[in-house]
């Protein structure tokens, strides 16, 4: 399993946050809890480019988004995190519920993505939006691209036509 971690690089757009727009990626990329970014008004959004890579060593087929965050003192907050292409196609969109007032890590489910060329990976963007009109504190954010295959579990698979090729495991009908 190969992984590639992409961290915020530049601010494309941002609402009302406690630091100036250009500092947001620096705070969210420093791998430290020493500094945080928080919204100064409810339901703010940020759209950040991710750091470019020099060369593509693997074909990545899945991705997750991780944030290290907490809610403010007025109660739980939900944030929507997205991984988008430069053209606006959404690869991941997931709501994360924050109920703790201490920083904790939250990771989206492993999501299948199309195989991306180098220029597509270098055009990826991270979007975070508050959805419950409360404060959120974020210390870190990053995207992990992986060669892991996405495995469906806990949900029935409905096949109306075609063929299933089983490589391991069993099927119970």
BAKOLDREN-264148 format. One record per atom (N, C-alpha, C, O, CB): x, y, z; residue in three letters. Coordinates in steps of 0.1 Angstrom, whole numbers, padded with zeros to 4 digits, always signed. Glycine has a CB too. Layout:
REM residues N
XYZala...
This chain:
REM residues 173
+0008-0012+0000unk+0000+0000+0000unk+0009+0012+0000unk+0017+0014+0009unk-0010+0000+0012unk+0007+0021-0010unk+0014+0033-0011unk+0005+0045-0007unk-0007+0045-0011unk+0021+0035-0025unk+0010+0055+0000unk+0002+0066+0003unk+0010+0079+0000unk+0022+0080+0000unk-0001+0066+0018unk+0002+0089-0003unk+0007+0103-0006unk-0001+0113+0002unk-0013+0113+0000unk+0007+0106-0022unk+0006+0120+0010unk-0001+0130+0019unk+0000+0144+0012unk+0011+0148+0009unk+0004+0130+0033unk-0011+0150+0010unk-0012+0164+0004unk-0017+0174+0014unk-0028+0172+0020unk-0020+0164-0009unk-0009+0184+0017unk-0013+0194+0027unk-0017+0207+0020unk-0012+0210+0009unk-0001+0196+0037unk-0025+0215+0027unk-0028+0228+0022unk-0016+0237+0018unk-0006+0237+0025unk-0037+0236+0031unk-0017+0244+0007unk-0006+0252+0002unk-0009+0267+0000unk-0002+0275+0005unk-0002+0246-0012unk-0021+0270-0006unk-0025+0284-0008unk-0040+0285-0006unk-0048+0276-0008unk-0021+0289-0022unk-0044+0297-0002unk-0058+0300+0000unk-0064+0305-0013unk-0059+0314-0019unk-0060+0310+0011unk-0074+0298-0018unk-0081+0303-0030unk-0092+0312-0026unk-0093+0323-0032unk-0087+0291-0038unk-0100+0309-0016unk-0110+0318-0010unk-0112+0314+0004unk-0110+0302+0008unk-0123+0318-0018unk-0116+0324+0012unk-0119+0321+0026unk-0129+0331+0032unk-0129+0343+0028unk-0106+0321+0035unk-0137+0327+0041unk-0147+0336+0048unk-0140+0343+0059unk-0128+0347+0058unk-0159+0328+0052unk-0147+0344+0070unk-0142+0352+0082unk-0135+0342+0092unk-0142+0334+0099unk-0154+0359+0089unk-0122+0342+0092unk-0114+0334+0100unk-0105+0342+0109unk-0103+0354+0106unk-0105+0323+0092unk-0099+0337+0119unk-0091+0344+0129unk-0078+0349+0124unk-0071+0358+0130unk-0089+0337+0141unk-0073+0343+0113unk-0060+0347+0107unk-0063+0352+0093unk-0073+0348+0087unk-0050+0335+0107unk-0053+0359+0087unk-0055+0364+0074unk-0054+0352+0064unk-0048+0342+0067unk-0044+0374+0070unk-0061+0353+0053unk-0063+0342+0044unk-0050+0335+0040unk-0049+0323+0039unk-0069+0347+0031unk-0039+0343+0038unk-0027+0337+0033unk-0020+0328+0044unk-0011+0320+0040unk-0017+0348+0029unk-0024+0330+0056unk-0017+0322+0067unk-0025+0309+0070unk-0019+0300+0076unk-0017+0331+0080unk-0037+0308+0065unk-0045+0296+0068unk-0037+0283+0064unk-0036+0274+0072unk-0058+0296+0061unk-0032+0282+0052unk-0025+0269+0048unk-0013+0266+0057unk-0010+0255+0060unk-0021+0270+0034unk-0006+0277+0061unk+0006+0275+0070unk+0002+0269+0083unk+0008+0260+0088unk+0013+0288+0072unk-0009+0274+0089unk-0013+0269+0102unk-0018+0254+0101unk-0015+0246+0109unk-0025+0278+0107unk-0026+0251+0090unk-0032+0238+0088unk-0021+0228+0083unk-0024+0216+0083unk-0043+0239+0079unk-0010+0232+0079unk+0001+0223+0074unk+0012+0221+0084unk+0021+0213+0081unk+0006+0228+0061unk+0012+0227+0095unk+0024+0227+0104unk+0025+0214+0113unk+0035+0213+0120unk+0025+0239+0113unk+0015+0205+0112unk+0015+0193+0119unk+0017+0195+0134unk+0024+0187+0141unk+0027+0184+0114unk+0011+0206+0139unk+0012+0209+0153unk-0001+0215+0158unk-0009+0220+0150unk+0023+0220+0155unk-0004+0213+0171unk-0016+0219+0177unk-0013+0233+0183unk-0022+0238+0190unk-0021+0210+0188unk-0001+0238+0181unk+0003+0251+0187unk-0005+0262+0182unk-0008+0272+0189unk+0018+0253+0185unk-0010+0261+0169unk-0018+0272+0163unk-0030+0266+0157unk-0030+0255+0152unk-0010+0280+0153unk-0041+0273+0158unk-0054+0269+0152unk-0060+0280+0143unk-0057+0292+0145unk-0064+0264+0163unk-0069+0276+0134unk-0077+0285+0127unk-0091+0283+0132unk-0096+0272+0133unk-0075+0282+0111unk-0098+0294+0134unk-0112+0293+0138unk-0120+0304+0131unk-0115+0314+0128unk-0114+0294+0154unk-0133+0300+0129unk-0142+0310+0123unk-0147+0320+0133unk-0149+0317+0144unk-0154+0302+0117unk-0147+0333+0128unk-0151+0344+0137unk-0166+0346+0135unk-0172+0354+0143unk-0143+0357+0133unk-0173+0341+0125unk-0187+0341+0124unk-0191+0327+0120unk-0183+0319+0114unk-0192+0351+0113unk-0204+0323+0122unk-0208+0310+0119unk-0208+0307+0104unk-0208+0316+0095unk-0222+0308+0124unk-0208+0294+0101unk-0209+0289+0087unk-0199+0295+0077unk-0203+0299+0066unk-0223+0291+0082unk-0187+0296+0081unk-0177+0301+0072unk-0171+0289+0063unk-0172+0278+0066unk-0165+0308+0080unk-0165+0293+0052unk-0160+0284+0043unk-0145+0287+0039unk-0142+0299+0039unk-0168+0283+0030unk-0137+0277+0036unk-0124+0280+0031unk-0122+0270+0019unk-0126+0258+0020unk-0113+0278+0042unk-0115+0275+0009unk-0111+0266-0002unk-0096+0268-0004unk-0091+0279-0006unk-0119+0270-0015unk-0089+0257-0003unk-0074+0257-0003unk-0069+0248-0014unk-0074+0237-0016unk-0068+0253+0011unk-0058+0253-0021unk-0051+0244-0030unk-0042+0235-0021unk-0039+0238-0010unk-0043+0252-0040unk-0039+0223-0027unk-0030+0214-0020unk-0016+0215-0026unk-0015+0218-0038unk-0036+0200-0020unk-0006+0212-0018unk+0008+0212-0023unk+0010+0203-0035unk+0006+0192-0035unk+0018+0208-0012unk+0017+0209-0046unk+0020+0201-0058unk+0030+0190-0055unk+0038+0192-0046unk+0024+0210-0069unk+0030+0180-0063unk+0041+0170-0062unk+0049+0171-0075unk+0045+0176-0085unk+0035+0156-0061unk+0062+0166-0074unk+0071+0167-0086unk+0068+0157-0096unk+0068+0160-0108unk+0085+0166-0081unk+0066+0144-0092unk+0063+0133-0101unk+0054+0123-0095unk+0052+0122-0083unk+0077+0126-0105unk+0047+0116-0104unk+0037+0106-0100unk+0044+0093-0100unk+0048+0087-0110unk+0025+0106-0110unk+0045+0087-0088unk+0052+0074-0086unk+0042+0063-0086unk+0046+0051-0088unk+0060+0074-0073unk+0029+0065-0083unk+0019+0054-0082unk+0006+0059-0088unk+0005+0071-0090unk+0017+0051-0067unk-0002+0050-0091unk-0016+0054-0095unk-0025+0052-0083unk-0027+0041-0078unk-0021+0045-0107unk-0030+0063-0078unk-0038+0063-0066unk-0052+0060-0069unk-0057+0067-0079unk-0036+0076-0058unk-0059+0052-0062unk-0073+0048-0065unk-0083+0052-0054unk-0095+0050-0056unk-0074+0033-0068unk-0078+0057-0043unk-0087+0060-0032unk-0081+0072-0024unk-0069+0076-0025unk-0089+0048-0022unk-0090+0078-0016unk-0085+0090-0008unk-0093+0092+0005unk-0104+0087+0006unk-0086+0103-0017unk-0087+0098+0014unk-0094+0103+0026unk-0090+0117+0029unk-0080+0122+0024unk-0091+0093+0039unk-0098+0124+0037unk-0095+0137+0042unk-0095+0136+0058unk-0103+0129+0064unk-0106+0148+0038unk-0084+0142+0064unk-0083+0142+0078unk-0082+0156+0083unk-0075+0164+0077unk-0070+0134+0083unk-0090+0159+0094unk-0088+0172+0101unk-0086+0169+0115unk-0091+0159+0121unk-0101+0181+0099unk-0078+0178+0122unk-0076+0177+0136unk-0083+0189+0141unk-0078+0201+0139unk-0060+0177+0140unk-0094+0187+0148unk-0103+0199+0151unk-0111+0197+0163unk-0110+0186+0170unk-0112+0201+0139unk-0118+0207+0167unk-0127+0206+0179unk-0138+0217+0177unk-0137+0226+0169unk-0120+0209+0192unk-0149+0215+0184unk-0160+0225+0184unk-0157+0236+0194unk-0148+0235+0202unk-0174+0218+0187unk-0164+0247+0193unk-0162+0258+0202unk-0171+0255+0215unk-0176+0244+0217unk-0167+0271+0196unk-0172+0265+0223unk-0178+0264+0236unk-0193+0264+0236unk-0200+0262+0246unk-0173+0274+0245unk-0199+0267+0224unk-0214+0269+0223unk-0221+0256+0219unk-0233+0256+0215unk-0218+0280+0214unk-0213+0245+0218unk-0219+0232+0215unk-0214+0226+0202unk-0205+0232+0195unk-0234+0234+0213unk-0219+0214+0198unk-0214+0207+0187unk-0215+0215+0174unk-0224+0223+0172unk-0222+0194+0186unk-0206+0211+0165unk-0206+0218+0152unk-0204+0206+0141unk-0198+0196+0144unk-0194+0228+0150unk-0210+0208+0130unk-0208+0199+0119unk-0201+0207+0108unk-0205+0218+0104unk-0221+0193+0114unk-0190+0201+0102unk-0184+0207+0091unk-0184+0198+0079unk-0184+0185+0081unk-0169+0210+0094unk-0186+0203+0067unk-0185+0195+0055unk-0171+0197+0049unk-0167+0208+0047unk-0197+0200+0045unk-0165+0186+0047unk-0152+0186+0040unk-0153+0180+0026unk-0160+0170+0024unk-0141+0178+0049unk-0146+0186+0017unk-0146+0181+0003unk-0132+0181-0003unk-0124+0189+0000unk-0156+0190-0006unk-0130+0171-0012unk-0119+0170-0020unk-0124+0173-0034unk-0133+0165-0039unk-0111+0157-0019unk-0119+0183-0041unk-0124+0187-0054unk-0113+0188-0064unk-0101+0190-0060unk-0132+0200-0053unk-0116+0187-0077unk-0107+0189-0087unk-0107+0204-0090unk-0116+0211-0085unk-0110+0181-0100unk-0097+0209-0097unk-0096+0223-0101unk-0108+0227-0109unk-0112+0239-0108unk-0083+0226-0108unk-0114+0218-0116unk-0126+0221-0124unk-0139+0221-0116unk-0149+0223-0122unk-0127+0212-0135unk-0138+0217-0103unk-0150+0217-0095unk-0157+0204-0093unk-0167+0203-0086unk-0160+0227-0100unk-0151+0193-0099unk-0157+0180-0097unk-0154+0176-0082unk-0143+0177-0077unk-0151+0169-0107unk-0164+0170-0075unk-0163+0166-0061unk-0159+0152-0061unk-0167+0143-0066unk-0176+0169-0053unk-0148+0149-0055unk-0143+0135-0053unk-0147+0129-0040unk-0150+0117-0039unk-0128+0134-0055unk-0147+0137-0030unk-0152+0133-0016unk-0160+0145-0011unk-0156+0156-0012unk-0139+0130-0007unk-0171+0141-0004unk-0179+0151+0003unk-0185+0144+0015unk-0192+0134+0014unk-0190+0158-0006unk-0181+0148+0027unk-0186+0141+0039unk-0188+0152+0050unk-0180+0161+0052unk-0176+0130+0043unk-0198+0150+0058unk-0200+0158+0070unk-0193+0151+0082unk-0194+0139+0084unk-0215+0160+0073unk-0186+0160+0090unk-0179+0155+0102unk-0185+0162+0114unk-0186+0174+0114unk-0164+0157+0101unk-0190+0154+0123unk-0196+0160+0135unk-0186+0162+0146unk-0178+0152+0150unk-0208+0150+0141unk-0184+0174+0151unk-0175+0177+0161unk-0182+0180+0174unk-0191+0189+0175unk-0166+0189+0157unk-0180+0172+0184unk-0187+0173+0197unk-0178+0175+0209unk-0182+0179+0220unk-0196+0162+0200unk-0165+0173+0206unk-0155+0174+0217unk-0149+0189+0218unk-0148+0195+0207unk-0143+0164+0215unk-0146+0193+0229unk-0140+0207+0231unk-0125+0205+0232unk-0118+0215+0234unk-0145+0214+0243unk-0119+0194+0230unk-0105+0192+0229unk-0102+0187+0215unk-0110+0180+0209unk-0099+0182+0240unk-0090+0190+0209unk-0087+0186+0196unk-0086+0171+0194unk-0081+0164+0203unk-0073+0192+0192unk-0092+0166+0183unk-0092+0152+0180unk-0091+0151+0165unk-0095+0160+0157unk-0105+0145+0185unk-0086+0139+0160unk-0085+0137+0146unk-0098+0130+0140unk-0103+0121+0147unk-0073+0128+0143unk-0102+0135+0129unk-0114+0129+0122unk-0110+0127+0108unk-0105+0135+0101unk-0126+0139+0123unk-0113+0114+0103unk-0110+0110+0089unk-0122+0105+0082unk-0130+0098+0088unk-0099+0100+0089unk-0124+0110+0070unk-0135+0105+0062unk-0133+0090+0058unk-0122+0085+0060unk-0136+0114+0049unk-0143+0084+0054unk-0142+0070+0049unk-0134+0070+0037unk-0133+0079+0029unk-0156+0064+0047unk-0127+0059+0035unk-0119+0056+0023unk-0128+0057+0011unk-0137+0049+0010unk-0110+0043+0024unk-0125+0065+0002unk-0134+0067-0010unk-0126+0065-0023unk-0115+0069-0025unk-0140+0082-0010unk-0133+0057-0032unk-0127+0055-0045unk-0127+0067-0053unk-0136+0075-0053unk-0135+0043-0052unk-0115+0070-0060unk-0114+0081-0068unk-0109+0077-0082unk-0103+0066-0083unk-0104+0092-0062unk-0111+0084-0092unk-0106+0080-0106unk-0091+0082-0105unk-0085+0090-0098unk-0112+0089-0117unk-0084+0074-0114unk-0069+0075-0114unk-0066+0089-0120unk-0071+0092-0131unk-0063+0063-0123unk-0058+0096-0113unk-0055+0110-0117unk-0041+0111-0123unk-0032+0105-0118unk-0057+0119-0105unk-0040+0119-0133unk-0027+0123-0139unk-0020+0133-0129unk-0026+0138-0120unk-0028+0128-0153unk-0007+0135-0131unk+0001+0144-0123unk-0006+0158-0122unk-0007+0164-0112unk+0015+0145-0128unk-0010+0163-0134unk-0016+0177-0134unk-0029+0177-0127unk-0033+0187-0121unk-0018+0182-0148unk-0037+0166-0127unk-0049+0165-0119unk-0047+0165-0104unk-0053+0172-0097unk-0057+0152-0123unk-0037+0157-0100unk-0033+0157-0086unk-0028+0171-0081unk-0032+0176-0070unk-0022+0147-0083unk-0021+0178-0090unk-0016+0191-0086unk-0027+0201-0086unk-0025+0213-0082unk-0005+0195-0095unk-0038+0198-0092unk-0050+0207-0092unk-0060+0204-0081unk-0070+0211-0080unk-0056+0207-0105unk-0057+0195-0072unk-0067+0191-0062unk-0069+0202-0052unk-0059+0210-0049unk-0063+0178-0055unk-0081+0204-0046unk-0084+0214-0037unk-0092+0208-0025unk-0099+0199-0026unk-0093+0225-0043unk-0090+0214-0013unk-0097+0211-0001unk-0106+0222+0003unk-0103+0233+0003unk-0086+0208+0011unk-0119+0218+0006unk-0129+0228+0010unk-0135+0223+0023unk-0138+0212+0025unk-0141+0229-0001unk-0136+0233+0032unk-0142+0231+0045unk-0153+0241+0047unk-0151+0253+0045unk-0132+0231+0057unk-0165+0237+0051unk-0176+0246+0054unk-0183+0242+0067unk-0187+0231+0069unk-0186+0246+0042unk-0185+0252+0076unk-0193+0250+0088unk-0207+0249+0084unk-0212+0257+0074unk-0191+0262+0098unk-0215+0241+0090unk-0229+0239+0086unk-0239+0242+0097unk-0251+0242+0094unk-0231+0225+0081unk-0235+0243+0110unk-0245+0245+0121unk-0243+0258+0128unk-0248+0260+0139unk-0243+0234+0131unk-0237+0268+0121unk-0236+0282+0126unk-0229+0283+0139unk-0232+0292+0147unk-0250+0287+0127unk-0219+0274+0142unk-0211+0275+0154unk-0197+0275+0151unk-0193+0274+0139unk-0215+0263+0164unk-0189+0278+0161unk-0174+0279+0159unk-0167+0265+0158unk-0171+0256+0165unk-0168+0287+0171unk-0157+0265+0150unk-0149+0253+0148unk-0134+0257+0149unk-0131+0267+0143unk-0152+0245+0135unk-0126+0249+0156unk-0112+0252+0157unk-0105+0241+0149unk-0107+0229+0152unk-0107+0253+0172unk-0096+0244+0140unk-0089+0234+0132unk-0074+0237+0133unk-0069+0247+0131unk-0093+0235+0117unk-0067+0226+0137unk-0052+0227+0139unk-0045+0221+0127unk-0034+0225+0124unk-0048+0219+0151unk-0051+0212+0120unk-0044+0205+0109unk-0055+0200+0099unk-0066+0196+0103unk-0035+0193+0114unk-0051+0199+0086unk-0059+0193+0076unk-0050+0187+0065unk-0040+0194+0061unk-0069+0203+0070unk-0054+0175+0060unk-0046+0170+0049unk-0054+0159+0042unk-0064+0154+0047unk-0033+0164+0054unk-0050+0156+0030unk-0056+0146+0021unk-0046+0135+0020unk-0034+0138+0017unk-0061+0152+0008unk-0051+0123+0021unk-0042+0111+0018unk-0047+0104+0006unk-0059+0099+0006unk-0042+0102+0031unk-0039+0103-0004unk-0042+0095-0016unk-0035+0081-0013unk-0024+0080-0008unk-0036+0101-0029unk-0042+0070-0017unk-0038+0057-0014unk-0040+0048-0026unk-0048+0050-0035unk-0045+0052-0002unk-0032+0037-0026unk-0034+0026-0036unk-0043+0016-0031unk-0046+0006-0038unk-0020+0020-0040unk-0048+0017-0018unk-0058+0008-0013unk-0070+0007-0021unk-0075+0017-0026unk-0061+0011+0002unk-0076-0005-0022unk-0089-0006-0029unk-0100-0004-0019unk-0098-0007-0007unk-0090-0020-0035unk-0110+0002-0023unk-0122+0005-0014unk-0130-0008-0013unk-0133-0015-0023unk-0131+0016-0020unk-0132-0013-0001unk-0140-0025+0002unk-0153-0021+0008unk-0154-0014+0018unk-0132-0034+0012unk-0164-0026+0002unk-0177-0023+0007unk-0180-0033+0018unk-0178-0045+0016unk-0188-0024-0004unk-0185-0029+0029unk-0189-0038+0040unk-0201-0032+0047unk-0203-0020+0048unk-0177-0040+0050unk-0209-0041+0051unk-0221-0037+0059unk-0233-0033+0050unk-0244-0030+0055unk-0218-0026+0068unk-0231-0032+0037unk-0242-0028+0028unk-0244-0039+0018unk-0235-0044+0013unk-0238-0014+0021unk-0257-0042+0015unk-0259-0052+0005unk-0255-0046-0009unk-0257-0034-0012unk-0274-0056+0005unk-0250-0055-0017unk-0247-0051-0031unk-0258-0057-0040unk-0261-0069-0040unk-0233-0056-0035unk-0264-0048-0048unk-0275-0053-0057unk-0269-0053-0071unk-0265-0043-0077unk-0287-0044-0056unk-0269-0065-0077unk-0265-0066-0091unk-0276-0071-0099unk-0282-0082-0097unk-0253-0076-0092unk-0281-0063-0109unk-0292-0066-0117unk-0288-0073-0130unk-0297-0080-0136unk-0300-0054-0120unk-0276-0072-0134unk-0271-0079-0146unk-0256-0079-0145unk-0250-0071-0138unk-0276-0073-0159unk-0250-0088-0153unk-0235-0088-0153unk-0230-0100-0145unk-0237-0110-0142unk-0230-0076-0147unk-0217-0100-0142unk-0210-0111-0136unk-0201-0106-0125unk-0195-0095-0126unk-0201-0118-0147unk-0200-0113-0114unk-0191-0110-0103unk-0180-0119-0103unk-0182-0131-0104unk-0199-0110-0089unk-0168-0114-0103unk-0156-0123-0102unk-0150-0122-0088unk-0146-0111-0084unk-0145-0119-0113unk-0151-0133-0081unk-0146-0133-0067unk-0132-0137-0067unk-0128-0148-0072unk-0155-0143-0058unk-0123-0129-0061unk-0109-0132-0060unk-0106-0138-0046unk-0096-0145-0045unk-0101-0119-0062unk-0113-0136-0036unk-0112-0142-0023unk-0124-0140-0015unk-0132-0132-0018unk-0099-0137-0016unk-0126-0148-0005unk-0138-0147+0004unk-0149-0156-0001unk-0147-0166-0008unk-0142-0133+0004unk-0161-0153+0003unk-0173-0161-0001unk-0185-0152-0002unk-0185-0141+0003unk-0175-0172+0010unk-0194-0158-0010unk-0207-0151-0012unk-0218-0160-0006unk-0218-0172-0009unk-0209-0148-0027unk-0226-0154+0003unk-0237-0161+0008unk-0250-0156+0002unk-0252-0144+0002unk-0238-0161+0024unk-0259-0164-0003unk-0271-0160-0009unk-0283-0164+0000unk-0294-0162-0003unk-0273-0165-0023unk
